[in-house]
Amino acid sequence: MTDDNKPRYFNFAERQRQKARARQRDEERLERGEISPQELQEENMPFRKLRRDRVAIYRNKKTGEFVWMSFERKRGGRRRP
């Protein structure tokens, strides 16, 4: 059995090194002006592609269709005093 056939396990030390390299790369990009702090934050957000206006909650057992819900704030409604 070669090393390629062995199961691979998560290596915490290697992950820490990867994250440190990524942070250093981000800092260098900011210093060079390649990206703004806001753009970098958006790029690093784990759920940046999540649509708050259309989220599937569950699948209808009878029809098989998804039941959708919106988490967007309603605009223009009454304000509480």
N, CA, C and O atoms as CSV, one atom per row, in Angstrom:
chain,resi,resn,atom,element,x,y,z
A,1,MET,N,N,0.850,-1.180,0.000
A,1,MET,CA,C,0.000,0.000,0.000
A,1,MET,C,C,0.891,1.237,0.000
A,1,MET,O,O,1.762,1.375,0.858
A,2,THR,N,N,0.680,2.122,-0.942
A,2,THR,CA,C,1.480,3.336,-1.024
A,2,THR,C,C,0.860,4.437,-0.189
A,2,THR,O,O,-0.263,4.305,0.298
A,3,ASP,N,N,1.605,5.535,-0.025
A,3,ASP,CA,C,1.088,6.670,0.741
A,3,ASP,C,C,-0.153,7.281,0.100
A,3,ASP,O,O,-0.986,7.870,0.788
A,4,ASP,N,N,-0.275,7.140,-1.231
A,4,ASP,CA,C,-1.431,7.704,-1.929
A,4,ASP,C,C,-2.731,6.999,-1.557
A,4,ASP,O,O,-3.808,7.585,-1.664
A,5,ASN,N,N,-2.636,5.751,-1.123
A,5,ASN,CA,C,-3.833,4.981,-0.798
A,5,ASN,C,C,-4.274,5.151,0.649
A,5,ASN,O,O,-5.352,4.683,1.016
A,6,LYS,N,N,-3.482,5.796,1.465
A,6,LYS,CA,C,-3.843,5.993,2.868
A,6,LYS,C,C,-4.928,7.068,2.974
A,6,LYS,O,O,-4.962,8.003,2.174
A,7,PRO,N,N,-5.806,6.932,3.959
A,7,PRO,CA,C,-6.811,7.986,4.147
A,7,PRO,C,C,-6.141,9.281,4.575
A,7,PRO,O,O,-5.142,9.267,5.294
A,8,ARG,N,N,-6.692,10.390,4.132
A,8,ARG,CA,C,-6.142,11.696,4.477
A,8,ARG,C,C,-6.936,12.284,5.628
A,8,ARG,O,O,-8.159,12.155,5.687
A,9,TYR,N,N,-6.231,12.927,6.536
A,9,TYR,CA,C,-6.859,13.529,7.697
A,9,TYR,C,C,-6.617,15.023,7.689
A,9,TYR,O,O,-5.654,15.507,7.094
A,10,PHE,N,N,-7.498,15.745,8.353
A,10,PHE,CA,C,-7.362,17.194,8.444
A,10,PHE,C,C,-6.148,17.521,9.298
A,10,PHE,O,O,-6.002,17.004,10.406
A,11,ASN,N,N,-5.278,18.382,8.779
A,11,ASN,CA,C,-4.061,18.757,9.483
A,11,ASN,C,C,-4.234,20.190,9.979
A,11,ASN,O,O,-4.186,21.134,9.191
A,12,PHE,N,N,-4.432,20.348,11.277
A,12,PHE,CA,C,-4.684,21.666,11.847
A,12,PHE,C,C,-3.494,22.605,11.662
A,12,PHE,O,O,-3.675,23.790,11.379
A,13,ALA,N,N,-2.289,22.084,11.818
A,13,ALA,CA,C,-1.088,22.925,11.666
A,13,ALA,C,C,-0.969,23.437,10.235
A,13,ALA,O,O,-0.641,24.602,10.013
A,14,GLU,N,N,-1.234,22.572,9.273
A,14,GLU,CA,C,-1.162,23.001,7.875
A,14,GLU,C,C,-2.252,24.025,7.573
A,14,GLU,O,O,-2.012,24.979,6.832
A,15,ARG,N,N,-3.436,23.841,8.133
A,15,ARG,CA,C,-4.517,24.809,7.923
A,15,ARG,C,C,-4.156,26.166,8.512
A,15,ARG,O,O,-4.474,27.197,7.919
A,16,GLN,N,N,-3.498,26.184,9.669
A,16,GLN,CA,C,-3.047,27.443,10.258
A,16,GLN,C,C,-2.033,28.129,9.344
A,16,GLN,O,O,-2.068,29.349,9.183
A,17,ARG,N,N,-1.137,27.352,8.751
A,17,ARG,CA,C,-0.156,27.934,7.827
A,17,ARG,C,C,-0.847,28.496,6.586
A,17,ARG,O,O,-0.473,29.565,6.105
A,18,GLN,N,N,-1.846,27.793,6.064
A,18,GLN,CA,C,-2.589,28.278,4.895
A,18,GLN,C,C,-3.290,29.595,5.210
A,18,GLN,O,O,-3.257,30.528,4.408
A,19,LYS,N,N,-3.918,29.666,6.368
A,19,LYS,CA,C,-4.630,30.887,6.747
A,19,LYS,C,C,-3.665,32.050,6.957
A,19,LYS,O,O,-3.973,33.186,6.594
A,20,ALA,N,N,-2.497,31.772,7.544
A,20,ALA,CA,C,-1.497,32.822,7.745
A,20,ALA,C,C,-1.000,33.351,6.407
A,20,ALA,O,O,-0.821,34.558,6.242
A,21,ARG,N,N,-0.773,32.445,5.440
A,21,ARG,CA,C,-0.352,32.882,4.096
A,21,ARG,C,C,-1.435,33.725,3.434
A,21,ARG,O,O,-1.138,34.729,2.785
A,22,ALA,N,N,-2.694,33.315,3.599
A,22,ALA,CA,C,-3.803,34.062,3.001
A,22,ALA,C,C,-3.919,35.453,3.618
A,22,ALA,O,O,-4.153,36.429,2.905
A,23,ARG,N,N,-3.756,35.552,4.947
A,23,ARG,CA,C,-3.803,36.862,5.598
A,23,ARG,C,C,-2.671,37.757,5.124
A,23,ARG,O,O,-2.871,38.947,4.879
A,24,GLN,N,N,-1.470,37.176,4.994
A,24,GLN,CA,C,-0.323,37.954,4.516
A,24,GLN,C,C,-0.570,38.450,3.080
A,24,GLN,O,O,-0.276,39.600,2.751
A,25,ARG,N,N,-1.107,37.575,2.247
A,25,ARG,CA,C,-1.416,37.946,0.862
A,25,ARG,C,C,-2.456,39.067,0.823
A,25,ARG,O,O,-2.341,39.997,0.025
A,26,ASP,N,N,-3.478,38.976,1.693
A,26,ASP,CA,C,-4.501,40.021,1.762
A,26,ASP,C,C,-3.903,41.354,2.193
A,26,ASP,O,O,-4.234,42.398,1.630
A,27,GLU,N,N,-3.022,41.320,3.191
A,27,GLU,CA,C,-2.382,42.555,3.649
A,27,GLU,C,C,-1.544,43.186,2.541
A,27,GLU,O,O,-1.550,44.406,2.379
A,28,GLU,N,N,-0.831,42.373,1.786
A,28,GLU,CA,C,-0.018,42.889,0.677
A,28,GLU,C,C,-0.894,43.510,-0.400
A,28,GLU,O,O,-0.557,44.559,-0.948
A,29,ARG,N,N,-2.017,42.867,-0.707
A,29,ARG,CA,C,-2.939,43.415,-1.708
A,29,ARG,C,C,-3.486,44.761,-1.263
A,29,ARG,O,O,-3.617,45.678,-2.075
A,30,LEU,N,N,-3.813,44.890,0.039
A,30,LEU,CA,C,-4.302,46.162,0.567
A,30,LEU,C,C,-3.233,47.242,0.472
A,30,LEU,O,O,-3.523,48.373,0.080
A,31,GLU,N,N,-1.993,46.898,0.829
A,31,GLU,CA,C,-0.900,47.868,0.775
A,31,GLU,C,C,-0.640,48.356,-0.646
A,31,GLU,O,O,-0.332,49.529,-0.859
A,32,ARG,N,N,-0.765,47.452,-1.619
A,32,ARG,CA,C,-0.529,47.831,-3.023
A,32,ARG,C,C,-1.724,48.557,-3.628
A,32,ARG,O,O,-1.617,49.113,-4.721
A,33,GLY,N,N,-2.850,48.561,-2.941
A,33,GLY,CA,C,-4.039,49.234,-3.449
A,33,GLY,C,C,-4.797,48.420,-4.482
A,33,GLY,O,O,-5.623,48.967,-5.213
A,34,GLU,N,N,-4.531,47.127,-4.555
A,34,GLU,CA,C,-5.223,46.266,-5.515
A,34,GLU,C,C,-6.689,46.066,-5.151
A,34,GLU,O,O,-7.521,45.771,-6.009
A,35,ILE,N,N,-6.991,46.231,-3.868
A,35,ILE,CA,C,-8.334,45.961,-3.387
A,35,ILE,C,C,-8.621,46.886,-2.210
A,35,ILE,O,O,-7.718,47.231,-1.448
A,36,SER,N,N,-9.875,47.281,-2.068
A,36,SER,CA,C,-10.249,48.139,-0.940
A,36,SER,C,C,-10.596,47.254,0.259
A,36,SER,O,O,-10.888,46.070,0.086
A,37,PRO,N,N,-10.567,47.813,1.467
A,37,PRO,CA,C,-10.950,47.011,2.636
A,37,PRO,C,C,-12.357,46.429,2.517
A,37,PRO,O,O,-12.597,45.295,2.931
A,38,GLN,N,N,-13.281,47.199,1.955
A,38,GLN,CA,C,-14.653,46.698,1.797
A,38,GLN,C,C,-14.697,45.535,0.805
A,38,GLN,O,O,-15.376,44.538,1.053
A,39,GLU,N,N,-13.979,45.652,-0.317
A,39,GLU,CA,C,-13.948,44.561,-1.294
A,39,GLU,C,C,-13.333,43.302,-0.689
A,39,GLU,O,O,-13.802,42.192,-0.943
A,40,LEU,N,N,-12.293,43.476,0.103
A,40,LEU,CA,C,-11.647,42.335,0.744
A,40,LEU,C,C,-12.594,41.655,1.724
A,40,LEU,O,O,-12.656,40.427,1.788
A,41,GLN,N,N,-13.326,42.455,2.482
A,41,GLN,CA,C,-14.283,41.886,3.427
A,41,GLN,C,C,-15.351,41.092,2.686
A,41,GLN,O,O,-15.696,39.985,3.099
A,42,GLU,N,N,-15.875,41.642,1.600
A,42,GLU,CA,C,-16.893,40.933,0.826
A,42,GLU,C,C,-16.332,39.645,0.234
A,42,GLU,O,O,-17.022,38.627,0.180
A,43,GLU,N,N,-15.080,39.693,-0.210
A,43,GLU,CA,C,-14.437,38.526,-0.800
A,43,GLU,C,C,-14.259,37.416,0.239
A,43,GLU,O,O,-14.365,36.234,-0.088
A,44,ASN,N,N,-13.993,37.791,1.468
A,44,ASN,CA,C,-13.717,36.810,2.513
A,44,ASN,C,C,-14.947,36.357,3.286
A,44,ASN,O,O,-14.838,35.517,4.179
A,45,MET,N,N,-16.115,36.897,2.957
A,45,MET,CA,C,-17.332,36.500,3.664
A,45,MET,C,C,-17.726,35.079,3.263
A,45,MET,O,O,-17.827,34.786,2.072
A,46,PRO,N,N,-17.949,34.198,4.229
A,46,PRO,CA,C,-18.259,32.808,3.886
A,46,PRO,C,C,-19.605,32.617,3.196
A,46,PRO,O,O,-19.776,31.664,2.436
A,47,PHE,N,N,-20.566,33.512,3.449
A,47,PHE,CA,C,-21.893,33.360,2.854
A,47,PHE,C,C,-22.202,34.499,1.892
A,47,PHE,O,O,-23.343,34.957,1.815
A,48,ARG,N,N,-21.199,34.954,1.163
A,48,ARG,CA,C,-21.385,36.125,0.308
A,48,ARG,C,C,-22.366,35.890,-0.827
A,48,ARG,O,O,-22.922,36.849,-1.363
A,49,LYS,N,N,-22.593,34.636,-1.206
A,49,LYS,CA,C,-23.508,34.364,-2.314
A,49,LYS,C,C,-24.913,33.998,-1.840
A,49,LYS,O,O,-25.778,33.674,-2.654
A,50,LEU,N,N,-25.139,34.049,-0.542
A,50,LEU,CA,C,-26.457,33.749,-0.001
A,50,LEU,C,C,-27.428,34.859,-0.370
A,50,LEU,O,O,-27.149,36.038,-0.152
A,51,ARG,N,N,-28.548,34.482,-0.919
A,51,ARG,CA,C,-29.581,35.459,-1.255
A,51,ARG,C,C,-30.560,35.531,-0.102
A,51,ARG,O,O,-31.228,34.547,0.215
A,52,ARG,N,N,-30.647,36.702,0.529
A,52,ARG,CA,C,-31.581,36.860,1.643
A,52,ARG,C,C,-33.008,37.009,1.150
A,52,ARG,O,O,-33.952,36.833,1.921
A,53,ASP,N,N,-33.178,37.330,-0.120
A,53,ASP,CA,C,-34.524,37.538,-0.634
A,53,ASP,C,C,-35.196,36.237,-1.074
A,53,ASP,O,O,-36.393,36.234,-1.361
A,54,ARG,N,N,-34.449,35.132,-1.132
A,54,ARG,CA,C,-35.039,33.877,-1.594
A,54,ARG,C,C,-34.281,32.706,-0.952
A,54,ARG,O,O,-33.201,32.330,-1.408
A,55,VAL,N,N,-34.860,32.139,0.106
A,55,VAL,CA,C,-34.227,31.050,0.835
A,55,VAL,C,C,-35.200,29.882,0.914
A,55,VAL,O,O,-36.342,30.051,1.342
A,56,ALA,N,N,-34.753,28.697,0.503
A,56,ALA,CA,C,-35.596,27.509,0.577
A,56,ALA,C,C,-35.620,27.011,2.013
A,56,ALA,O,O,-34.573,26.760,2.610
A,57,ILE,N,N,-36.807,26.872,2.557
A,57,ILE,CA,C,-36.960,26.428,3.938
A,57,ILE,C,C,-37.109,24.903,3.994
A,57,ILE,O,O,-36.441,24.239,4.786
A,58,TYR,N,N,-37.977,24.361,3.158
A,58,TYR,CA,C,-38.157,22.913,3.116
A,58,TYR,C,C,-38.820,22.537,1.793
A,58,TYR,O,O,-39.236,23.406,1.026
A,59,ARG,N,N,-38.912,21.254,1.541
A,59,ARG,CA,C,-39.537,20.758,0.316
A,59,ARG,C,C,-40.921,20.205,0.657
A,59,ARG,O,O,-41.067,19.426,1.598
A,60,ASN,N,N,-41.933,20.611,-0.111
A,60,ASN,CA,C,-43.289,20.127,0.076
A,60,ASN,C,C,-43.326,18.636,-0.250
A,60,ASN,O,O,-42.912,18.225,-1.335
A,61,LYS,N,N,-43.820,17.828,0.684
A,61,LYS,CA,C,-43.820,16.374,0.494
A,61,LYS,C,C,-44.760,15.927,-0.622
A,61,LYS,O,O,-44.485,14.940,-1.305
A,62,LYS,N,N,-45.861,16.641,-0.813
A,62,LYS,CA,C,-46.821,16.242,-1.845
A,62,LYS,C,C,-46.349,16.616,-3.243
A,62,LYS,O,O,-46.409,15.797,-4.160
A,63,THR,N,N,-45.880,17.848,-3.410
A,63,THR,CA,C,-45.526,18.329,-4.750
A,63,THR,C,C,-44.039,18.197,-5.057
A,63,THR,O,O,-43.646,18.177,-6.223
A,64,GLY,N,N,-43.205,18.105,-4.013
A,64,GLY,CA,C,-41.766,18.035,-4.230
A,64,GLY,C,C,-41.129,19.392,-4.473
A,64,GLY,O,O,-39.919,19.485,-4.680
A,65,GLU,N,N,-41.946,20.454,-4.450
A,65,GLU,CA,C,-41.417,21.796,-4.700
A,65,GLU,C,C,-40.901,22.406,-3.409
A,65,GLU,O,O,-41.380,22.092,-2.319
A,66,PHE,N,N,-39.914,23.282,-3.548
A,66,PHE,CA,C,-39.371,23.970,-2.393
A,66,PHE,C,C,-40.327,25.051,-1.915
A,66,PHE,O,O,-40.993,25.700,-2.722
A,67,VAL,N,N,-40.394,25.243,-0.617
A,67,VAL,CA,C,-41.157,26.332,-0.016
A,67,VAL,C,C,-40.149,27.420,0.289
A,67,VAL,O,O,-39.196,27.204,1.038
A,68,TRP,N,N,-40.363,28.596,-0.295
A,68,TRP,CA,C,-39.407,29.697,-0.201
A,68,TRP,C,C,-39.852,30.723,0.816
A,68,TRP,O,O,-41.045,30.885,1.076
A,69,MET,N,N,-38.874,31.419,1.392
A,69,MET,CA,C,-39.148,32.485,2.351
A,69,MET,C,C,-38.146,33.603,2.105
A,69,MET,O,O,-37.029,33.361,1.649
A,70,SER,N,N,-38.551,34.814,2.407
A,70,SER,CA,C,-37.667,35.960,2.247
A,70,SER,C,C,-37.239,36.476,3.609
A,70,SER,O,O,-38.058,36.581,4.522
A,71,PHE,N,N,-35.948,36.801,3.752
A,71,PHE,CA,C,-35.438,37.397,4.976
A,71,PHE,C,C,-35.116,38.868,4.779
A,71,PHE,O,O,-34.461,39.478,5.624
A,72,GLU,N,N,-35.568,39.442,3.674
A,72,GLU,CA,C,-35.362,40.869,3.420
A,72,GLU,C,C,-36.272,41.675,4.335
A,72,GLU,O,O,-37.392,41.262,4.633
A,73,ARG,N,N,-35.791,42.802,4.768
A,73,ARG,CA,C,-36.615,43.690,5.591
A,73,ARG,C,C,-37.660,44.357,4.708
A,73,ARG,O,O,-37.386,44.759,3.577
A,74,LYS,N,N,-38.840,44.461,5.247
A,74,LYS,CA,C,-39.898,45.173,4.534
A,74,LYS,C,C,-39.614,46.666,4.604
A,74,LYS,O,O,-39.288,47.181,5.674
A,75,ARG,N,N,-39.731,47.361,3.497
A,75,ARG,CA,C,-39.475,48.794,3.467
A,75,ARG,C,C,-40.770,49.571,3.403
A,75,ARG,O,O,-41.754,49.128,2.810
A,76,GLY,N,N,-40.755,50.750,4.029
A,76,GLY,CA,C,-41.871,51.663,3.911
A,76,GLY,C,C,-43.047,51.394,4.837
A,76,GLY,O,O,-44.068,52.075,4.746
A,77,GLY,N,N,-42.926,50.430,5.712
A,77,GLY,CA,C,-44.028,50.150,6.625
A,77,GLY,C,C,-44.084,51.162,7.765
A,77,GLY,O,O,-43.303,52.111,7.823
A,78,ARG,N,N,-45.024,50.928,8.660
A,78,ARG,CA,C,-45.159,51.809,9.825
A,78,ARG,C,C,-43.967,51.628,10.758
A,78,ARG,O,O,-43.431,50.532,10.919
A,79,ARG,N,N,-43.584,52.719,11.350
A,79,ARG,CA,C,-42.519,52.666,12.359
A,79,ARG,C,C,-43.161,52.694,13.732
A,79,ARG,O,O,-44.169,53.365,13.956
A,80,ARG,N,N,-42.569,51.966,14.625
A,80,ARG,CA,C,-43.074,51.978,16.001
A,80,ARG,C,C,-42.567,53.214,16.711
A,80,ARG,O,O,-41.421,53.623,16.522
A,81,PRO,N,N,-43.428,53.815,17.535
A,81,PRO,CA,C,-43.000,55.038,18.259
A,81,PRO,C,C,-41.975,54.733,19.321
A,81,PRO,O,O,-41.514,55.640,20.014
